[in-house]
Amino acid sequence: MSKTYTPELPPDVLQRLDAYAARFRPDFARARQAAWAHVYLHGLLIDGERKSIEPLSRRVALPAGLDVADPEQALQQFVNQAAWDERDVWRRHRAVMAEAFASPRGIFVFDDTSFPKQGKHSVGVQRQYCGALGKRANCQVAPSVRYVSPEGHCPLAMRLYLPGRWLGDEERLDEAGVPEPERRPLSKGQIALELLDRVRAEGLPGRFVVADAGYGVSGDFRDGLEQRRLRYIVGVTDELVGFTAPPSWEEPKAGTGGRPRKRHRLAEGTPRPMNLKELAARTPRHKGTWREGTKGKLSGRFAWLRVWPASGWATGECVGAEPVRLLIEEQADGKIKYAVSNLPPRTSGRPLTT
């Protein structure tokens, strides 16, 4: 993994950092806590591969009035023991960011944020896909939500995901200090919806959601966005199945022998659904370009069509499912990606195929 380089912060940037940190002063019980918050923030921004307490305490020159014999211990106490609530800090951060970026055209973007780890004691750590490394590795993963608008973009919130191995080990949870309210068995999609409700409850505008396939494959996540009356476009995998025309169903009815049928059944003559890989193979695509890249215009081949979700079709679980728009993108290297959206039927795919 290549080392991340952060340039040295010039005096004018440090002055702006001081002004930004000062806005969070009301979220700390004492002025000294707020001063240590500024030290910690400064340490995270300056150059250095390791961002743990020990190296940070040696990198930052302490401001006047904060001289201590052991900066590492003092900073450790601020982060781990001092009585301040990070939820208050997050709320103020979102309020500050909203001043600059809030827009009715705002978009909520969901993704995993991963933290590579060497040991096994950090909360939620296990071997899993690590986006920071692009492979499976020992790491923590946190569903996160960002805000994008015509004015810019910023992070809004995140929460660590607790794998089943952690949730099933009370002793390990106790040793790591995981609070009882955070021990609920939540999927990443459920965490994402809770984060979304939290930031929207604070008044941040926006009616559109974007997410990758890690969230888009979850029908519960997509249904949750529908229930909140939000439009979305989310990645999915080629294993998703769908009908290319409205399916017909037979109502449950008593059989001529044996147990009466309790579930809907696909009507005779209705074509069976197909997975998206099969659908892409038979769907023509059209070339489209969208902007200039470092190596010329970015382009691909696209198809934009309507499908009816068919997950659980054999047992009638998808009866009544509303159709979605399917975007098929064939990239320049031949790789095919998929996304589904609940944009209204009148939405044109023409901008995608110009």
Secondary structure, 3 states (H helix, E strand, C coil): CCCCCCCCCCHHHHHHHHHHHHCCHHHCCCHHHHHHHHHHHHHHHCCCCCCCHHHHHHHCCCCCCCCCCCHHHHHHHHHHCCCCCHHHHHHHHHHHHHHHHCCCCCEEEEEEEEEECCCCCCCCCEEEEECCCCEEEEEEEEEEEEEEECCEEEEEEECCCCCHHHHCCHHHHHHHCCCHHHHCCCCHHHHHHHHHHHHHHCCCCCCEEEECHHHHCCHHHHHHHHHCCCEEEEEECCCCEEECCCCCEECCCCCCCCCCCCCCEECCCCCCCEEHHHHHHCCCCEEEEEEEECCEEEEEEEEEEEEEECCCHHHCCCCCCCCEEEEEEECCCCCEEEEEECCCCCCCCHHHHC
